[in-house]
Amino acid sequence: MDRDRTGEYGKFEVAGEVVRAFVPAPLPPAPPLDLGGGRQALLERATVAVGRLDSVGMLLPDPQLFLYAYVRREAVLSSQIEGTQSSLSDLLLFELDELPGVPVDDVVEVSNYVAALDHGMARLRGGFPLSNRLLREMHARLLAGARGSQKSPGEFRTTQNWIGGTRPGNAHFVPPPPAEVEPCMAALEAFLHGKSPQGGALEQMPTLIQAALAHVQFETIHPFLDGNGRLGRLLIALLLHEGGILHQPLLYLSLYLKQHRSVYYDRLDGVRSRGDWEAWIEFFLEGVEQTAQGAVDTAQRLAALFETDTQRTRSAGRGATSALRLLAALRERPVGNLGGLSEQTGMSFPTASKAMQALMDLGIARELTGQRRNRVFVYGAYLDILNEGGEPL
């Protein structure tokens, strides 16, 4: 449905040229969304898929194992959209204090993504509301010590930014001028709490629809000088948790958006220029359904892998008990060195070394760095499953 524009353009001067900056109207859209027919069916399918994903804990002996690696996979994918070249292996090596094979700045950005998500989820679980203050706290962690550390971490911007082009005057899109950022974000915060900017209660809407609308609004406001894309994608995960439809942050659209980048940007432009929220919602819900189904499939494959490799290790003869303990440690952290693994399992270094050799003989583990000393080992098939779709752009 076309609604003309979903906001107003304001003219202002920057660097000696007049620029048209877009100020979005508060949510929800007017006239109201058309969620009839096929869109309602798509919403129902996406909701069912998310419900299955929320039950993923039933598929694995310890859902925290899946959550640990899956969150890091998402951090890699989300950061790749912004141009980093880090892989999941690079991130896990970095967390071991090993030097990754890419610029350290790239890996710091990915590691910060994990830290920002962990902080946001911990705050929500502690009863803190999903709010602008929380977004600013997460933004500070997202940019800490990384390339954007000079771009006002944790603070809404006070200068103009733009998307595409070399300056606001030739940009593809210019977000609201600095003076409008606080009012726009205040209106978005009110929407997240089910209220209008004036404080009146809004008609309740499905959490998935709320997340779809909030993501576009955040990206349109672009309230920070850097990190808007990554934080806007994290906002989806926080909203689904806050709305009670996902108890763990397991739904991430970064792979879907990475694979459909041109359509993603076209749908955002369609909202801003024509008010076509419905086309965006269809795209978003299709992504939710596909992503949730993919995550459940990944969990099922990992559960089958863990069971198969456990049985193979049990039948390995002498040393099987130690090898099983080491395998359990690699399920928790699929990349490790012998010093850390022996400490984690309580085994002596020689015992851990023999157990690792047994896992390598079975083809379960492999050495990652090619070094003769200070070697790093990886649970190969586990990491391969998580790496699917995670090749740098």
MARKE-632875 format. One record per atom (N, C-alpha, C): x, y, z negated. Coordinates in steps of 0.001 Angstrom, whole numbers, plus 524288, in hexadecimal, padded with zeros to 5 digits. Atoms other than C-alpha are relative to their C-alpha. Example, Ala and Ser with C-alpha at 12.3 -4.5 7.8 and 13.67 -1.06 7.14 Angstrom:
8037A7FB5A80000
8300C7EE6C7E188
80384804B080000
7FCCC7FB5A8003C
835667FBDC7E41C
7FCFE804427FD26
This chain:
803597FB5080000
800008000080000
80377804DB80000
7FD187FB1E7FFD8
8055C80D55803B9
7FD3F804287FCC2
802247FBE680360
80364818357F9BF
8029E805388011E
7FC797FBAC7FF11
80BCD8227180060
804A57FF4D7FC4A
7FB848007F8037F
8173D8255E7F77D
7FE417FEDA7FA69
80128801278057E
817F1820D47E966
80290804067FC6E
7FDAE7FBD380308
81DC582DA97E4D3
80082804DA8035A
7FF5C7FB107FD3B
8221883B117E929
805C580134800DA
7FAB47FE2F7FEF9
82E40840A67EF5E
800A28058A7FDF7
7FEB27FAC2801C3
8347B84C507E8D6
8050D801CB80284
7FB427FDEE7FD90
83E9F855147EF34
803748028E7FBE3
7FC5B7FD698037E
84AD8859317E7EE
805408005F802CD
7FAF87FF197FD81
8587985DC07EB3A
8044C7FD327FD09
7FB7B8028F8024D
86494855A37E8D9
8048080084803DF
7FB407FF517FCCD
8723B8587C7EDEC
7FEED80355804D2
800E17FC477FBCE
86CFC863747F653
7FC237FE5C80421
803F7801A17FC30
8628585BBA7FD95
7FAEE7FEA47FD3B
805248012180229
8540685A177FB5D
7FEC77FA3A800D0
800F78059F7FFEC
8504284C1F7F80F
7FA657FEF27FE3C
80540801B180198
842F0845777F726
800927FB347FC8A
7FFA78044A803BF
8427383CE77EAF7
7FA827FE1E7FEB0
8051780265800BD
837498337D7E86B
7FED87FF397FA35
801B8800A68056C
82FE9833E37DB76
7FB3E7FC6E80006
80460803A47FFBA
8273E827DA7D9C4
7FB948016D7FC4E
804877FF5280367
81981828DA7D456
8001A7FBCD7FBC4
80017803FB80425
81745821B87C75B
7FD017FB25801B2
802DC804E67FF3D
812E38139E7C78D
7FB3A7FFEB7FC78
800778037D7FB84
809A380CF77C9E8
7FE79802E3804FB
801527FD727FB0E
8071E80FBD7D853
7FA46801AD80037
805547FE3B7FEF1
7FB18817387DC95
7FF76800BE805E7
803F18035B80268
7F259812757E265
8024D7FAE17FE02
7FDF1804BB80273
7F3BA805BF7DABA
801CE7FBF9803FC
7FE01804347FCB5
7FAE87FA0A7E031
7FB9D7FC84801F2
8038B803E17FDD3
7F39D7F0BB7E90A
802797FAA67FF28
7FDDD8052480140
7F6577E3637E313
7FC377FBA680179
803CA803F07FE5D
7EB7E7DC217E9F9
8024A7FC1C803D7
7FEBD803BB7FBE8
7EC0D7D0787F2FC
805327FD5A7FF44
7FAFE802BA80004
7F98C7CB757F64A
803A0801D57FBC8
7FC807FE0E80411
8005E7D4367EC93
7FEB67FD897FAB7
801828027E804E2
7F8977CE817E158
801F07FA627FFD5
7FE11805617FFC3
7FC087C0D07E5D3
805E97FFDB7FF45
7FA567FFB580099
80A4F7C4BD7E6CB
8017C801227FA58
7FF117FED880584
809CB7CA7D7D916
7FF437FB197FCB0
800FF804C180300
803FF7BDD67D3E6
8045F7FC06800C4
7FBBD803B47FF00
80E7A7B58E7DA80
80501801B67FD43
7FB507FE068029A
8194C7BE497D563
7FFA47FF457FA1E
800C0800A18059D
8138C7BDD67C7AA
800C17FA577FE5A
7FF4D8058F80125
812EE7AEFD7C7FC
805BF7FE7F80052
7FA708013B7FF66
820FC7AE497CCD7
80326801FC7FB5C
7FD437FDE380491
825977B70E7C1BC
7FEBC7FCB37FB2B
8016C803628045A
81E0E7AE937B821
803267FAF57FFF6
7FCBA804B57FFB4
8254D7A2967BCFE
805938013F7FE59
7FAB87FE7580174
8321A7A9D37BB94
8006E800C17FA20
7FFDA7FF1E805A9
82EAC7AD8A7ADA0
800517FADB7FD07
7FFC28052C80277
82D9879EFD7AABD
804FE7FD1C80160
7FB47802A07FE35
83B1279C317B039
802F37FD717FB87
7FD6E802588047E
83FC87991F7A279
7FEB27FA457FF54
8018B8057880076
8387178C557A366
8032B7FC8A803B4
7FD27803097FC21
84111788337AECD
8059F7FEF17FE66
7FA848007580187
84E28789C17A801
800767FECC7FA36
7FF438011A80592
853547846779B2C
800BE804F57FCCC
7FF1B7FB0B802B5
857A8792287977E
7FF5180467803EC
800E77FBDA7FC1F
8519C79D7779F30
803F5804637FFB5
7FC0F7FBE380069
85C2E7A696799FB
804967FF10803B7
7FBDC801247FC3D
865EA79F877A2BD
7FEB78026C80546
801BD7FDDC7FAFC
85E087A35E7AEA9
7FFF5805EF7FFC7
8006E7FA518007A
85BAF7B11B7A9AC
8055E802908004F
7FABB7FDC07FFFF
86A2F7B3A37A75F
80205800A180593
7FDCD7FFD57FAC0
86E287B0437B540
7FC7C802FF803C1
803987FD8A7FC4E
861F47B5567BC02
8002B805F17FF81
7FF847FA5C800C1
863237C2DC7B5FD
804EF801FD802B6
7FB257FE587FD7F
871257C38C7BACE
7FF9D7FFAE805F2
800F58004D7FA57
86D0D7BF207C84F
7FD16804DE801D4
802FC7FB507FE9A
863407CA447C898
80371804D77FFC9
7FC8C7FB7C8006C
86D897D3F37C414
8036B80081804DA
7FCC17FFF87FB42
8761A7D00D7CF98
7FCD2801D4804B3
8033A7FEAF7FB76
86B087D0FC7D97F
7FE52805B17FFEC
801D97FA9A80059
865D87DDF27D48A
80473803CA8011B
7FB8B7FC8F7FF15
8736B7E3E57D4B6
801D77FFBC805A6
7FE8A8006C7FA80
876147DEA57E264
7FCB78039D8036E
803517FC737FD00
86A947E6937E76E
80257805757FFFF
7FD9A7FAD78006D
8720F7F28F7E2BC
8057A8002580258
7FB107FFEF7FD2F
87E497EE4C7EA10
8048E7FD5B7FD5A
7FB9D802B38026F
8869F7E6B57E04F
800FA7FAD8802CE
7FE76804DC7FD70
88DE57DABB7E539
800DE7FB8F7FC1A
7FF1D803ED8040C
88DF37D3077D88B
7FC707FB46800D4
80310804D17FFE8
889707C4DF7D83C
7FEF77FE397FA69
8010C802298052E
884277BCE57CCF5
805077FDD47FD9E
7FB01801F9801FC
891657B6347CBC2
8035D804737FDE7
7FCF47FB84801C5
897E27C3887CAB1
7FE26801E07FAAA
8021D7FE2E804FA
88EC17C7807BFB0
801757FC4A7FB96
7FECF803C680416
890DF7BAE97B819
805D37FFFE7FEBA
7FA697FF7C80104
89F997BC337B9C5
80122804DF7FCBE
7FF477FB1C802DC
89ED37CA357B4F5
7FE867FF4E7FA45
801BA800E180564
897667C5C27A8E9
803C77FC747FD01
7FBE28032780276
8A2907BC367A65A
8050E8031A7FF58
7FB4C7FCB780000
8AC337C7987A70E
803F47FE2F8040B
7FCA88016B7FB9F
8B1917C1BD7B395
7FF518041780442
8003D7FC137FBE6
8B4AB7CA9B7BF07
7FCDB7FDE780497
8030A801D67FB8B
8AA197C91B7C983
8029D8017C80521
7FDA67FF107FAE6
8AD007C9687D803
7FDC8804AD802D4
8023A7FB4F7FDA5
8A6017D6457DA7E
8017C804A17FC9B
7FED87FB7C80354
8A7DB7E4477D5B0
7FD467FFA77FABA
8021D800848054F
8A5FC7E48C7C6F3
7FB2F803757FF53
8048A7FC8B80074
89C957F00F7C846
7FAFF7FD48801AF
8049B802DE7FE33
8934B7E7467CFDB
7FDEA7FC6F7FBB9
801AC803CD803F2
893147DD1E7C510
7FE13802C27FB18
801E17FCFC8047E
891A17E7517BA59
7FA5D801AF800DF
805617FE6E7FED8
885507EC3D7C11E
7FC3B7FB767FF28
8036480495800A2
87FBE7DE767C158
7FF7D7FE977FA41
8001A8013580595
883867DBEA7B339
7FC99803E57FD09
8033E7FC0480284
87D267E8C57AF46
7FA317FF06800E9
8057B801427FEDD
8708D7E45C7B5CA
7FDF17FC177FBFF
80184803DD803FA
870257D89B7ACB7
7FF53802AB7FABA
8003E7FD518050A
872E67E16F7A10D
7FB25803747FF9D
804A27FC9D80004
8680D7EAEC7A4E9
7FB0A7FCCC7FF4B
804998035A80095
85E217DFF77A65D
7FFA97FDCD7FA7B
800058022A80551
862207D9AD79987
7FE3B8041C7FC0A
801827FBD78039D
860B37E6BC792A3
7FA278011E80066
8058B7FEE27FF4F
8535C7E9667987C
7FC867FBC87FDB2
803338044380209
84E017DBF979521
8004B7FFC17FA0F
7FF8380015805B6
853667DC9178745
7FCB58044C7FD85
803217FBAF80210
84CF07E9C37851E
7FA307FEC680044
8058E801537FF7D
83FD87E50478A3F
7FE777FBE37FBFA
8013B8041F803CD
8405D7D8D9781C1
7FFFA8021A7FA72
7FFF57FD9380522
843447E19677634
7FB88803C67FF1C
804957FCAB80099
836B07E92177884
80092805708023C
7FF447FAD77FDAB
83C6C7F4EE77F91
7FCD48004F8050A
803557FFBC7FB51
833487F9D578A46
80332800AE804FB
7FDC07FEFB7FADC
836827F9A9798B5
7FF1E805C28012B
800737FA5180000
8394E80815799F8
8049D8026B802DF
7FBA67FD467FD8B
841EF8125C7A01A
804EB7FFBA7FCA0
7FB708006D8036A
84AB2811D079438
802C67FAD0800D2
7FDA08051B7FF1F
84CDF8034A79658
802AB7FFCE8054F
7FD8E7FFEA7FADA
84F8C8055C7A4D3
8051F803037FFEA
7FB247FD068005E
859AF80F9A7A175
804387FCDF7FD1A
7FC4180344802CD
8601080666797A7
802437FBCB80399
7FE378040C7FC61
860BE7FBBF7A1E7
803868025780434
7FCDF7FD727FC04
8660D805517ABE9
8057C801227FDF1
7FADB7FEFE80250
87120808FA7A2A6
8035C7FB1A80017
7FD1A804EB7FFDF
8750C7FAA97A1D4
801347FE5B80594
7FF448016F7FA8A
873887F8D17B06D
804C8802B08025D
7FBC67FCF57FDB1
87D888036B7B38A
804E98003B7FC9C
7FB9B7FF7F803A7
886B2801DC7A7DF
805027FDC180253
7FAEC801CC7FE28
894CE801127AC8D
8002F7FE6A805A5
80038801847FA83
8908C7FEDF7BA97
800A3804D38036F
7FF107FBAC7FC68
891838073E7C6C7
7FC4E804947FF17
803B57FBC7800F3
8857F80F027C2DB
8007C802847FAAD
7FF897FE1F80566
88ABB812387B54F
80074805EF7FFA3
7FFBA7FA4980003
88CA6820787B94F
7FADF80282801B5
804F37FDFE7FDFA
87E8B821BC7BDDC
7FBBF7FFEE7FBD8
803C17FF2980444
877B3824D87B109
7FD4A7FB027FE41
80285804C6801E6
875598171A7AB95
7FC1E8012F7FBAB
803F27FF628040B
868F0816A47A38D
7FD0D8051F80021
8029A7FAE87FFB0
86431824047A805
7FD4F8009F80541
802887FEA07FB1D
85A368282B7B20A
8033D80433802BA
7FCAE7FC777FCFF
860A982FC97BCDD
7FE3A805B57FF6F
8010A7FA6180009
861B083E887BCA8
801D78028180514
7FE9A7FE247FACE
8668F83FAA7CAAA
7FD157FCAD80403
802FB802A77FBF5
860AF83B757D78F
802F17FB3580208
7FDD4804857FD43
862F182E047DD4F
7FCE27FF2480502
802B8801147FB15
85EAF828457EA48
801437FA74801B6
7FF678055F7FE0A
85D8581B6E7F1B3
8010180047805D8
7FE957FFCD7FA7E
86451819B17FEC6
80212805578017F
7FDE37FB087FE64
86BDF8243B805CF
804A6801A87FCBB
7FB587FE0B802A7
8777382C4280156
7FEDF804787FC46
801867FBA780364
870138372F7FA68
7FA0D800347FFEE
805B87FFC180020
861FB83A727F692
7FD9B801D18052E
8023F7FDDA7FB3C
8601C841D68035C
7FF5A7FC228045E
800AF803EB7FBE7
861D6835C780BEB
7FEB77FA9C7FDC4
80132804F0802A5
85D8682B6580238
7FB207FD6A80241
804B8802DF7FE8C
853B5820C380544
7FB83801417FC4F
804057FECB803E5
84C8A823C37F8AB
8027A803267FB95
7FE257FCC380454
84E2282E387EE35
7FC1D7FF8D7FB81
803738008980493
8486682AF97E0B7
7FEC4805527FD99
801977FB0280265
84260835517D7D6
804B0803477FE52
7FBCC7FCA480205
84ABE8411D7D452
800B07FF1E7FA24
7FED48012980587
85114840737C6C6
7FBD8801CB7FC2B
803DF7FDFC803B5
846AF848C77C023
7FB2A7FC9A7FFB1
804AB803507FFE0
83C4083ED47C400
800FA7FA867FDE6
7FED68055D8019E
84345832B27BF2F
7FD737FEA97FACC
80248801188052B
83F1A833907B0EE
7FA107FF848004A
805AF8009F7FFA4
830A18361C7B41A
7FE667FB09802EA
80156804B97FD11
8307682B287BE2B
800DF7FB167FCB6
7FEEA8048B8033E
836C68217E7B4C8
7FC5C7FFB57FB4F
803D68000380440
82D978259E7A9D2
7FAE07FDAB801E6
804D48022C7FDCA
82211822827B2C0
800917FA28800F3
7FF18805997FF33
8282F815607B63B
7FFD77FD177FACE
8002B8027C80523
82A25812277A7DE
7FA5E7FF7D7FE17
8057D8004E80187
81BE5815607A544
7FD4A7FB8B802E0
802578043C7FCED
817F980C167B04B
8019F7FAB47FDDB
7FE34804F38023A
82058801407AA6C
7FD0B7FEA57FB0A
802E7800DB804DA
8189F8031079DD8
7FA1B80006800DD
80594800387FED1
80B85802D37A4E8
7FD24805157FF3C
8026E7FAE4800D2
8090E8116A7A3CE
8010E8039F80499
7FF317FBE47FC22
8078481CF57ACDF
803D1803FE7FDD2
7FC897FBEF80219
810EF828827ABD9
7FD70803577FBD5
802D37FCEE803E8
8065782F4A7A3DB
7FED47FCE67FB10
800B68032A804A9
805B5823EE79A45
7FB337FC9080001
804A4803537FFC3
7F8F681DA279E79
801597FA778019B
7FF068057E7FECC
7F80880EE479F9D
7FEC67FEDF805B7
800D9801A97FA9E
7F969809347AD3F
7FD507FAB38000F
802598052B7FF60
7F1BF7FD9D7B23C
804607FBF180032
7FBF0803FA8004C
7F9807F15E7AF24
800B27FD688054E
7FEE7802957FB0B
8002B7EB057BABC
8039D7FB637FF0E
7FC7F80480800AC
807637DE197BCB3
805B0801C87FF81
7FA997FE80800FB
8156D7DEAC7B7F6
8033F8000D804F8
7FD01800237FB25
81AC97DAD77C547
7FEFD804DB8034B
8013C7FB437FD0A
813CA7E6487CBA0
80280804BB7FD68
7FD7B7FBB7802D4
818887EF867C113
805DB8002380123
7FA668003E7FEEA
826767EACF7C352
80130801BC80592
7FF387FE757FA8A
8251C7EC927D20B
7FFC3805EA8008D
8009D7FA537FFA6
8206F7FA937D086
8047B802D27FD38
7FC037FD588031B
82A437FE337C5FE
8054B7FFD0802B8
7FAF5800667FD53
835CE7F94B7CDEE
800838042680445
7FFC77FC157FBCF
8327F801E67D99B
80068805777FDB0
7FFF27FAC38024B
82FE180DAA7D0ED
805668014B7FDCE
7FACB7FF1C8022B
83CE680C1B7C9F5
803EB8010A8045F
7FC527FF467FBB3
8445880AB77D6C4
7FF0580532802CA
801417FB0C7FD77
83D44816977DC4D
801FE804A07FCC0
7FE147FBD68036D
8409681F0A7D082
805F3800137FFF8
7FA47800728000A
84EB181A087D0A3
8023D8036A7FB9C
7FEFC7FC4780440
850AC81FEA7C31A
805BC800807FE61
7FA817FFD380190
85F3B81CF57C1AB
8037580128804BC
7FC5A7FEF07FBBD
86B13820C87C9A0
802297FB0180268
7FE13805027FE01
86F13812807CB1E
7FD2E7FBAA7FD12
80244804898029E
869AF805087C7FB
7FA257FF8E80060
805B2800257FFB3
85B8E807C17CBCF
7FDEF7FAD58022A
801DD804DD7FDB6
85A2F7FBAC7D453
8002E7FB807FC34
7FF6D8044F803B4
85F697F2527CA25
7FC2F800907FB76
8038C7FF4280467
8577C7F85D7BF16
7FA547FF66801BA
8054D800B17FE07
84B457F8B27C785
7FE847FA4E80094
80118805A17FFB5
84C807EA0F7C9BB
7FFA17FD9C7FA8D
8006D801D480569
84EE47E7BA7BB39
7FABB8017C7FD9D
805067FE458020C
8427A7EF627B868
7FBBE7FBF480109
803DF8040D7FEC1
83A9B7E4A77BF28
8003C7FBA97FBEB
7FF6C8043E803D4
8402A7DA327B617
7FE0B801AA7FAA1
801C87FE2180516
83D8E7E28C7AA12
7FA10800527FFC4
805BA7FF837FFEE
82F857E5307AE1A
7FD567FAAF7FFB2
8026B8053280025
82C927D6D07B04D
800747FDA17FA88
7FF7E801D680568
831DF7D3B27A2CD
7FC53803077FC68
803567FCB880345
82ADC7DF2A79C78
7FA3E7FEAD800C9
8056E801547FED9
81E447DB137A342
7FE747FA837FE54
8013F8052480223
81F317CD6E79D72
7FF877FBA9803F2
8008E8043F7FC31
81FC77C5B77AA12
8051F7FD14800DB
7FB0B802D17FFEC
82E2F7C1F57A8DE
802AF800CE7FAB9
7FD8E7FF828051B
8342F7BF0579BAB
805E8800AD80067
7FA707FF517FF09
841F07BE7C7A149
800A3802E88052E
7FF437FD097FB23
847777C7767ABE4
802067FC7F80461
7FE7A803D87FC08
847787BD4D7B6BC
7FE308015D8057F
801DE7FE9F7FAC7
840E97C4427C21F
802F1804D1801DF
7FCF47FBB97FDC9
849E57CCAB7CA52
7FF4C80005805E3
8011C7FF947FA6B
847147D1A87D7EF
804C8801728033B
7FB7C7FE077FD22
854F97D55C7DBAC
8014C7FCBB804CF
7FED7803347FB6A
857387C9AF7E4AC
7FC02800FE80449
8042E7FEEC7FC35
84A1E7CC0B7EB57
800DA805568028A
7FF2D7FAC47FDE2
84D0C7DA8E7ECE8
804F88003A80348
7FB2F800487FCF5
85ACE7D78D7F1A0
7FEF57FD968055B
8011E802AE7FB14
855677CE6E7FC08
7FC318030080374
803E77FD067FD07
84AC77D81580038
800CC805DE7FF3A
7FEC07FA908014E
851AD7E50E7FE59
7FD1F803DE8037D
802697FC337FC70
84C457EBBC80A7F
7FA2C800777FEF9
805987FFD98012F
83E3C7E7ED8073A
7FF1B802CD7FAD0
800667FD7A80520
840477EC2D7F918
80021805E98008F
7FF917FA597FF61
844B37F9C27FD0D
7FB7A8023480330
8047C7FE3B7FCDC
839E97FAB680735
7FB17800687FCA2
804A67FFE280362
82F967F7827FCE9
8004C804977FC2C
7FF737FB7080364
8351D801D17F3AE
7FEB980500802FD
801287FB607FCD0
834B680BD87FE9B
7FA34800618012D
80592800007FED9
826D1807B7801C0
7FCBB802137FB88
802BB7FDDF80497
8227380ABF7F3EC
800AC805E47FFCB
7FEDA7FA6D8009E
8290A818047F3CD
7FD9D8034B8045B
801B97FCCB7FB94
824FB81C8D80154
7FA3C7FF5F8013F
8056A8010A7FE7A
817A78162C80309
7FC897FE447FB7B
80320801ED80460
8135C811B97F59A
7FE5A7FA5D8009F
80184805657FEEC
8132A803A67FA57
801FB7FC667FBA8
7FE9C8035480470
814137FD327ED0F
7FEAF7FA478010F
801B7805627FF26
80CEC7F1227F1E8
804247FCC6802D9
7FBEB802DF7FD2D
817A57ED517FBA1
804927FEC77FC5C
7FBD5800FD803C7
821BA7EEDC7F0D4
7FE777FBA87FC3F
801B2803F0803C9
819B57E6AD7E75D
7FFFD7FA9480274
7FFCD8050F7FD56
818487DBCC7F15F
8059C7FE008003F
7FA77801737FFBB
826FF7DBC47F36F
8020E7FE687FA9E
7FE398010780550
829877DC257E4C2
7FDE67FAC87FE00
80256804D5801FD
8201D7D12C7E174
8020C7FB3A802EE
7FD98804527FD1A
8256F7C89D7EC53
805617FED27FDCE
7FADE800BC80258
832DF7CAD27E677
7FFB57FD6C7FAB2
800B28026080528
82E1D7C7787D8D6
7FED87FA2C8008E
8016B805857FF4F
827E77BACF7DD96
804B57FCCD801D3
7FB7E802D67FDF2
833DA7B6AB7E578
804537FF867FBE8
7FBCB7FFF4803D5
83D697BA7D7DAC9
7FED27FC6B7FB6B
80174803608045A
835F67B3AB7CFEF
800487FA4480191
7FFAD805677FE29
834AC7A74B7D809
805A97FE4A80095
7FA7F8013F7FF68
843217A7EE7DB27
802B57FF0E7FACE
7FDA1800AF80525
846CD7A95E7CCD9
7FE607FAC77FD93
801CB8050B80204
83E7279DA37C90D
802CF7FB92802D4
7FD35803F17FCF9
844A0795CA7D40F
805A97FF8A7FE20
7FA9F80016801F4
85228799AA7CF33
8004E7FD457FABD
8000A8028880525
84EB87958D7C158
7FF487FA1D80087
800DC8059F7FF31
849C37886A7C631
804E87FD618021F
7FB2F802367FDD4
85619786337CE26
804437FFA57FBE1
7FC108002380424
85E9E789B07C28D
7FECC7FBB37FC0E
8017180427803AC
856FF7809B7B9A1
801837FAAA8023C
7FE97804F67FD7F
858E5775857C368
805EC7FF5A80030
7FA4B8003B7FFD8
86750778D67C4E5
802387FE937FAAD
7FE058011180540
86999778E97B63A
7FF187FA507FE7F
801388056C8015C
862D876BC57B4A0
8037F7FC3A80302
7FCBE803717FCCC
86A3E765767BFE9
805A7800007FE1E
7FA857FFAA80192
8777976A767BB7A
800DE7FDE17FA83
7FF958025A80534
874D67667F7AD6D
800537FA158006E
7FFE8805B27FF49
871F17589D7B1D6
8052B7FE3C80262
7FAF6801627FD9D
87E1E758637BA70
8045E800367FC03
7FBD67FF6A803DE
8868575D237AF39
7FFB47FBC47FBDB
8009F8042E803EF
880DE7532B7A5B3
802707FAE5801DC
7FE0E804F57FDE6
8852E748347AEC2
805BE8005D80186
7FA927FF177FE59
8931174D7B7AFFD
803F07FCC67FCEE
7FC7080354802EC
898CA743D27A640
80287802DE7FB78
7FD3B7FD9080463
8A31F747EF79C50
80014805E9800A6
7FFFD7FA4E7FFDE
8A24E7561F798DD
7FACB8026080184
8050C7FDEF7FE53
8940D7575279CD9
7FDA7803B17FBEE
802437FCB380421
8903E75D2778FAB
8023C8057E80036
7FD8D7FAD67FF9C
89A0076832790D4
7FE5E802C780508
801987FDA57FB0A
8967676A6E79F13
7FA70802157FFB5
805657FE2B8009F
8881E76B9079B5A
7FFD98051A7FCE8
7FFD07FB2280306
88B6D775F279132
801E88048780361
7FE017FBED7FC91
8932677D7179B48
7FBF08017980424
8041E7FEEA7FC32
8883177C267A53A
7FBC08036B7FD9F
803EF7FCC5802A2
87EA3781BC79B55
801E4805A07FF85
7FDDE7FAB18005F
887A778D5E79978
7FFC9802BE80545
8003C7FDAC7FAC4
8884478F9E7A838
7FA6780125801AE
805767FE907FEE6
8797C78F877A8BD
7FEBC8054A7FD8A
800E77FAF680287
879BD79AEE79F47
802C68046B802DA
7FCE27FC1F7FD2C
884717A2367A6AB
802AD7FD1C8046C
7FE0B803597FBBF
8873379C817B429
8059C8010B801A0
7FA837FEEB7FEE9
894C57A2B47B4D6
802D6800847FACC
7FD297FFAC804ED
89EE97A0F17AA2B
8059D7FE388008A
7FAA2801FC8003B
8AD1E79EAD7A6BE
800637FC1B7FB82
7FFA68043B803D5
8B2087938A79E68
80059802037FA6C
7FFAA7FDD880540
8B54779C2D792E0
7FAA2801517FDDA
805407FE96801B5
8A7917A1967921C
7FC807FB477FF6B
80357804A280034
8A12B79481794E4
801607FC887FB5A
7FE8C8032980492
8A90478D6578A6E
7FE0E8028A7FAFA
802127FD3C80494
8A53E797EB780A0
7FA197FF717FFAE
805B88005A7FFD6
8970179771784F6
7FE157FAA07FE4E
801BC805538011A
896397889F783AC
802387FDD17FAF1
7FD818020A804AA
89EE67870F777B2
803DF7FBAB8011F
7FC33804027FE92
8A7EE77DDF77F3E
80576802548001C
7FAA37FE307FF6A
8B6AC77EB177F35
8010780133805BF
7FEB67FE9E7FAA0
8BD0B7845C78B4E
801277FB2680352
7FEFB804B37FCD2
8C2697770978FE3
7FB087FCDE80125
804D6802EB7FF22
8B5187709E78DFE
7FC9B802C28040C
803087FD067FC30
8AE4B77B857956B
8025C7FF7E8056F
7FD698008F7FAF1
8B87177A5F7A03D
7FEC67FABC8027F
80147805347FDF0
8B60876BC17A1B8
7FA467FFC0801A6
80593800057FEAD
8A75776DE47A192
7FF0B802FE80511
8009B7FD027FB2A
8A890778367AC2B
801DB7FCD2804AD
7FE208033F7FBB3
8B09976EFB7B484
7FBFA7FBDD8016A
80417803DC7FEEB
8A5D2764E57B30A
7FB928026F8032F
804237FD617FD10
89BA776EC07B7C3
801D1801538058B
7FDF67FEF07FAC7
8A480772657C323
800327FAFB8033F
7FFE3805037FD34
8A63D7641D7C6C4
7FA957FE77801DE
80569801227FE76
8976E762F27C729
7FDF5803E480411
801CC7FC0D7FC48
8969A76EE67D008
7FC29803D57FDA7
803AD7FC768029C
88EB1776617C5E4
8027E8055A7FF33
7FD327FB16800E5
898DA780B97C288
8045A8008C80403
7FB807FEFC7FCA2
8A34A7871F7CACA
802F3804B87FDE4
7FCCE7FB918019B
8AE787908B7C864
7FEF88047D803BE
801EB7FB9B7FCE7
8AAF779E237CD19
804528037F80210
7FC337FBED7FEAC
8B7647A63F7CDA2
8049C7FE198033D
7FB6F801FC7FD37
8C1A179D437D39A
80517800C57FD12
7FB4A7FF198031C
8CB267A0857C8AD
801BC7FAF37FD59
7FDF480490802CD
8D3E4796A47C200
7FF6C800A57FA1C
800BA7FEE58058E
8D2A579D557B4C6
7FB58803A57FF69
804937FCB780111
8C7397A4747AE67
7FBA17FEF7803EF
803D1801777FC04
8BE2F79D097B745
7FA6A801117FE20
8058D7FF1480105
8AFA77A0107B81D
7FCE07FBE5802EF
8030C804407FDC6
8A5A37957E7BAA8
7FA48801AB800A2
805627FE9A7FECF
897FD7962B7C03D
7FCBD7FB0980096
803E2804217FF11
88C1578D627BFDC
7FDE78010F8057F
800A07FE8A7FA8C
88BB378D517CE9C
7FA748002D8020A
805418003D7FDC1
87E0C788EE7D255
7FC55803E17FD62
803307FC39802E9
877F4791717C7B9
800CF805758024C
7FEE37FACC7FDF1
87EC479DA77CCAF
7FE4280080805AE
8019B7FFE07FA83
87BE379A1C7DADB
7FA248012180074
805A87FF1B7FFDD
86D42799B77D80F
7FED8805B47FEBB
800F87FA9E8018D
86DA87A6E47D13B
801FF803E480407
7FDA37FC6D7FC2F
875F87ACEA7DC0A
7FCDE80083804FF
802DF7FFE07FB16
86C117AA487E6C2
7FD858056B800D8
802017FAC07FED0
868C67B7417ED36
803338044C7FDA1
7FD0F7FC03802D0
8730C7BE277E52B
804FF801BB802AD
7FB587FE3F7FD36
87D377C0797EFAE
7FFCB805F480094
7FFF27FA597FF66
8818E7CEBD7F021
7FE20801A380558
8020A7FE017FB0E
87B1C7D6EC7FAA7
80477801AB80392
